[in-house]
């Protein structure tokens, strides 16, 4: 009977490989796991003059802030609603554009188009806020200047909350879809040409090849990106919302999310316990959602599940 070998034997046998892995382990340990000690702030009464473990333990009282504010449901709905739209439209748009680019024959045109679509990803949210302001400014914005030139009345966009639902979605997609598009394009590039050649020999047209070969081959990439996105579905795009909307209270009914609400509250109360409790609420919600969705995917096809 073979004797079972312990972890020390494993480490000694493959010590070079584990030494190469050590920097990555230390990186995640220092930047991702050690800061998790700060979760304890969610259960104490924060005091600037006291260290973490000497603060008064208050249990779940910090979580009452979000509930008693009366905005928890609205904030949760806005945060989840926007992220669901971002995920669905973002992936559909990215897959569609990636497929169209993969079918282009001109090599240089394909590269230039890909670079142009990817370029907005590097535009900072501060610059984006300047672009948005110059577009929709009531007095000198591009939109109202054009409307006045056409003999029409100017529109005060910053007093119409419902319009900003579409503006935020549009500018998010404009800025971020290029990143996912590149990932899908790389996956398409990895598909063997033999599948397409065989389909051509069987008389399949371009639409049939895309639907029956390309789209199914992208399923695994889509599921992985979906699960990653769902993990942060309760963490809104703070930079996007705050830079575009700022402190305009008129727009909060349709643009306020958990992150922006907590940030504004912190500016008034400086209560780290309340902010941490909101972060814990977001993380637990996202963690639970990942487990549920991954379980559903595993039951449908376990090969596409993360674990």
N, C-alpha and C positions, 0 to 999 in steps of 0.2 A: 504494500500500500504506500502511495506517495505521501510524504509528509507535507502538511500545509506550510507554506512559507509566509512569514509575517511581514508587517509593513517595513520593518528595519531592513529586511533582505531586499524588498522592492526598492527602497530608497538607495541602498548600496549598489544594486545592480544597475539602476538607471540614474545615478547621481548627476551625471552631466545634463541629462534632460530636465531634471527637477531644478538644477541650478539655473538653467536657461529660463525656466518658468517662474523663478523666484521674484524677479522685478515686477512681473505682472501681478502676482499674488500680493506683494507689498503695496502696489499702487491701489488695488481695489480695497485692501484692508485699511489703508490710511485714509483714502478719500471716500469710501462708500460704507464701510462698516463701523469704524471708530466714531464717526459723527452721529451714528444712530443712538449714542448715549444721550444726545440732546432731546430725544423723545420724552425724557422724564420732565422736561419743561411743561409739557401739556398737563401735568398732574400736580403742579405746585403753584404757589402764589409768587410770581416773579418779583425779585428785589435786586436792584443794581448793587447793593452793598453786601450781598451774601452770595456765597458760592452755591453751586447747583444743589448739592445734597444736604445743605443746611436750610434750604427754603421750606416754607410751610407747605405740607402736603394737603391738597384740597380735593383730591379725587377727580370727579368728572365735572366740577364746577366750571372749568374753562370751556368745556364743550357746550355749556348752557348758553354761552354768549351767542353762538350762531343760531341756536334754536329760539331763544327769547327775542332775538333781533327781528324775528318775523320774516326774514328774507332767505332762510335756508333753502326752502323749496324753490323759490325763484332763482337763486344763485345756482343751485344744483341743476335745475332745468336748463338754464342758459349755458352753463359749462358743458354739460353732456350734449345738449342740442347742437351747439357749434362744433364740438369735436366729432360728433357723428357725421355731420355734413362735411367737415374737413376730410374725414377718413374716406367716406363713400365717393364724393366728387373728386377728391384728390387722386384716389387710386384709379377710378374710371378714366379720368383725364390723362393720367400718367401712362396707363396701359395703352390707351388709344393712340396717343402721340408716339409712344415707343414703337408700336406696331407700324404706324405710318412711316416713321423714320427708317425702320428696318427694311421697308420695302422700296426705299429710294435707291436709285442706281448710281446717282452722281456722288462720288466719294467726298469731294470737297464741299459740295452743297450740303451734304448730310452733316459733316463736321461743323460747318459754320452755323447751321440751323440748331444743332445740338448745343453749341456754345452759347448762342443767343438766348435759348430757352433756359439754360442753366444759370446764366449771368444774374438774374434777379435774386437768386438765393444768397448772393454775397452782398446785397444791398442791406445796410443796417436799418433797423426799425426807426431810428432817429431820422434818417434820410427819407424813409417812407412816410413818416408823419409830415415832413416838410412838403413832400410831393402832394399828399392828400390835402393839406391846408391850402396850398396854392391852387389846387383844382376846385375846391368847394368854398373858399373864402367868399363871404357874401358881398363884400365891396369890390375886391379886385381879383377874385378867383377866375380861373379859365372858364368854368361852366357859366357863371353869370355874365361874364364879358361877352361870350358868344350869344347867350340869350338876348342880351340887350342890343347887340348888333343886329339880331334878327327881329327886333321890335317887340320882344316878349318881356314879361316881368321877371325880375331875378327871383331865385328861390333860396330861401334860408335853409340850407341843408342841415345845419347844426341844430335846428329846432324840430327835426322830423325823425324820431327814434326808429321807426320801421324801415326807413331807407337804409339805415346803417347796418341792418342785418345783411343786406346784399353787398354793401360796400366792404364790410369786414370779410365776408366769404370770398369776394372777388379778389381783394388784395392779398389774402392769405394764399389762395391758389396761384395767383400771379407770381408770388415770391417763392413758394415752396414746391410746387408740383414738378419743377425741373429736376430736383434732387431724386425723387422717386422714379421719375422718368428714366434717369440714367441707370438706376438699379435694374429696372425692367428691361431696358435696352441691353444691358450686359447679360441678362438671363436669356434673352432672345438670341444674342450672338452665340451663346453656348449650345443652342439647339443644333443637332446634327443636320447637315444639308441632305442627308440620305432620306430623311422623312419627307422632305419637300419634293425631292426628285421622284420618289415612289408615288407620291400623291399626283404629281404632274403626269406620270405615266398612266395612272388610273383615270385621268381626265378631270381632276379636280381643278376648279378655277381658283383665283387668288383669295376670294372670300371664303371658300370652303377650306382652303389650306390654313388660313388664319384661324377660323372657327374650330377646326378639328385637330389642328396641330399646335399652333402658337399659343392659343388661349389655355388649353389644358396643361401645356408645359409651364405656364406661368403660375399655375395654381399654388405650387409650393411656396414660391416667393411671395405671392399675395397673402397667404395664410401667415407666414412669418412676420411680414410687415404689419398685418392686421393685429396680431397678438401683441406686438411691441407697441402699437399705437393705443390699443385698448388699455394697456398698463398705465398710461398717463392720460386717460380720458377725463379724469377729474382735475387734471392740472392744465388750466387754460393757457393760451398763448399770451402771457402777461404783457410782454413787450408790445405785441401787436395791439392789444386792446387799450393799454394805457397810453401808448404813444399816439394812437389815432383819436381816442376819445378824450383823454386827459381827465379833468375834473368837471366836465360838463354834465351836471346833474340831470339835465333834460333827457339825455340819452341813456341813463342808467337802466331804465326799465327793460331795454332790449340788448344792452351791451355790457352790463355788469356781470362779472363772473367771480368765483370765490377768491381768486388771486388778487384782483383789483380791489375787492371789498376789504379783504384783510389788510392790504397795504394801506388803504386810506384810514382804516381803523387804527393801525399802528402809528400813523402820523399824529393821531390825537391822543391815544392812551399809552403808547410805548409798552404795551403788554405782550411780552414774548410768549407767555403761557398761552394766551388766546391764539396767537399766530401759529404756535406749534400744534395746538389742538386741531386747528383747521387743516394743517399739513397731515396730521395723523389720520383725520377723517378722509382726506383725499386719497392717501396711500392705501388705507384699508379697503376703501371702495374699489380702487383700481386693482388691488391684489385679488379681491374676491371675484371681480369681473373676469380677470385672466383665468382663474381656476375654473369658473363656470364655462366660459367660451372654449377653453382648451379641452375640457371634459366632453363638450358637445362635439368638437372636431374629432376627438379621439374615437368617439362612438361611431362617427360617420366614416372616418378613415384614419386609423392610428398613425399611418405613415406621415401625415401632415401635422400632427400634434407636436408641440414643443417638448412635452414630457409625458 
